[in-house]
Amino acid sequence: MVLVEFALLNISVERGLKTFAVLYYLFFFLIAPPFSIFLAIYLLFTSWIVVLYAVWFVYDYRTPERCSRPLFLCRNSSLWTYFADYFPMKLIKTCEIPSENCYIFGCHPHGVMSMGTFTTFCTNGTGFNEKFPGITAYLATLEGQFWFPFRREYILTYGIISCKKKSIKYALEMGKGVGVAVVLGGALEALDAHRDCYDLILLKRKGFIKLALETGAHLVPVYNFGENDIFNQVSNERGSFLRSFQEKLSQYTGFSSPIFSGCGIFNYKFGILPFRKAIHTVVGRPIAVERKINPTSQEIDELHEIYCTELQTLFDSHKTKHGIDENIHLKFY
């Protein structure tokens, strides 16, 4: 049995750039958060610059709730084309998304790190700007992602906003052509990021439905085929000790804690890099929503059922093209 299969060292420049792009992503989303805290503490005792930054941090505290500071130079960087080509990723458009409306893109599944969703809605790595002209996309994430100094400024440049209701509502009320992507399963769904697993946490997620009704934002289901295939995760079946511990940790911290692995820089069997498995992001058709200032529970439930049906239909329409058996269906929890 071969435990470690080493990668060839004489790789092409292009392949090296793709690997670098993924390492860059992993640094900013895994290593930068704790590193930024240690850096801030270090500077507190060695430089007055951190005092100025602290003043700025307080002054700028509300920016994640007010559409962040997207810089299209960052979002359109060729780095993200290399990143997308590493897997590779592909954005599949099923119909037009008219720019005279605003939208909530419901993204599934979460996966370990939502790489497909990030690439689609925070960068132009898969050609979102060309396929959906007139739509300005934002991605809603946990408020805790903005607690890390310095790194906070970085993610704001990609149009990442707080997932608080008032933050998403602020974006949707900016005007026509705004689309806010929300990974509806949240941190808990990352614990289901196993190959051949199609479990989605959605049954009790109705806040986005109420928000859509209050703002008149149309709902667009999005499914990332292959998102759960790019990492291996330690077995954590529902009801197991590990799963219960992970769920409790997520409940108290807001962050999930999947124990995962991928491949390495110099080997194919084990490491932090994701496996080179294709991720195809399929954007479904918009569900028209009529604005209601005070939607009733019945109206929320009815629209939620419509959304779940549309998502299942989207999955069923494309699953066989992605090697999924005809008898496999999504499971909602």
Stockholm file with secondary structure:
# STOCKHOLM 1.0

chainA/1-333         MVLVEFALLNISVERGLKTFAVLYYLFFFLIAPPFSIFLAIYLLFTSWIVVLYAVWFVYDYRTPERCSRPLFLCRNSSLWTYFADYFPMKLIKTCEIPSENCYIFGCHPHGVMSMGTFTTFCTNGTGFNEKFPGITAYLATLEGQFWFPFRREYILTYGIISCKKKSIKYALEMGKGVGVAVVLGGALEALDAHRDCYDLILLKRKGFIKLALETGAHLVPVYNFGENDIFNQVSNERGSFLRSFQEKLSQYTGFSSPIFSGCGIFNYKFGILPFRKAIHTVVGRPIAVERKINPTSQEIDELHEIYCTELQTLFDSHKTKHGIDENIHLKFY
#=GR chainA/1-333 SS CCSCCBCCSSCCHHHHHHHHHHHHHHIIIIIHHHHHHHHHHHHHHHCTHHHHHHHHHHHTTTGGGTTCCCCHHHHTCTHHHHHHHHTTEEEEECSCCCTTSCEEEEEECCTTTCHHHHHHHHCSTTCHHHHSTTCEEEEEECGGGGCSTTHHHHHHTTTEEECSHHHHHHHHTTCTTEEEEEETTHHHHGGGCCTTCCEECCTTCCHHHHHHHHHTCEEEEEEEETGGGSSEECCCCTTSHHHHHHHHHHHHHSCCCCCEEBBCSSBSSSBSBCCCCCEEEEECCCBCCCCCSSCCHHHHHHHHHHHHHHHHHHHHHHTGGGTCCTTCCCEEC
#=GC SS_cons         CCSCCBCCSSCCHHHHHHHHHHHHHHIIIIIHHHHHHHHHHHHHHHCTHHHHHHHHHHHTTTGGGTTCCCCHHHHTCTHHHHHHHHTTEEEEECSCCCTTSCEEEEEECCTTTCHHHHHHHHCSTTCHHHHSTTCEEEEEECGGGGCSTTHHHHHHTTTEEECSHHHHHHHHTTCTTEEEEEETTHHHHGGGCCTTCCEECCTTCCHHHHHHHHHTCEEEEEEEETGGGSSEECCCCTTSHHHHHHHHHHHHHSCCCCCEEBBCSSBSSSBSBCCCCCEEEEECCCBCCCCCSSCCHHHHHHHHHHHHHHHHHHHHHHTGGGTCCTTCCCEEC
//
